[in-house]
Amino acid sequence: MSVTATLDIVVRALAAQAGVAESSVDPDKPLSAVPGIESVKALRAITEIEDECDVVIPDDFLFETATVRELADFVAELAREGSTI
């Protein structure tokens, strides 16, 4: 899976859970900067991302991630390595 495709999945999941347009999710800003995002909504988005990309994202990674793009890069790397559920 390409990094671009993964970024699209991450942005779509975050926007859907936050109830905002995908265009309002800036990939170069922290997850906490997504308008309307809360921890529960972020965790639901992570579950969606895991299901769609067939990966497992470590629980603590969400707190270590600086930006939406870094999350997408990490998910793409997990997918390449075959870190499946």
Buried (B, 14 or more C-beta within 10 A) or exposed (E): BEBEEBBBBBBBBBBBBBEBEEEBBBBEEBBEEBEEBEEEBBEBBBEBBBEBBEBEBEEEBBEEBEBBBBBBBBBBEBBEEEBEE
